[in-house]
């Protein structure tokens, strides 16, 4: 299957109507959902507004994504369900000798 001018125009039309990549693939025939998604990205077609929500542009979403504060790592998932604050506090023992650096 090759992307002819007619198929690309049909893809653009269906995309602008709000059809999903799977629906477009079914209508075009002979092309997968992933092929449709890839072509949409290569054509740099604009994103579509979500139904039922407030309309937002791709630029607004990208800006919000770039300015959001970084998320803290999920230590609980790595430590078997324990949070770092649940770990026993280790206090240095005053009777233990301090490690000394070796001369090179």
Order of alpha helices (4+ residues) and beta strands (2+ residues): alpha-alpha-alpha-alpha-alpha
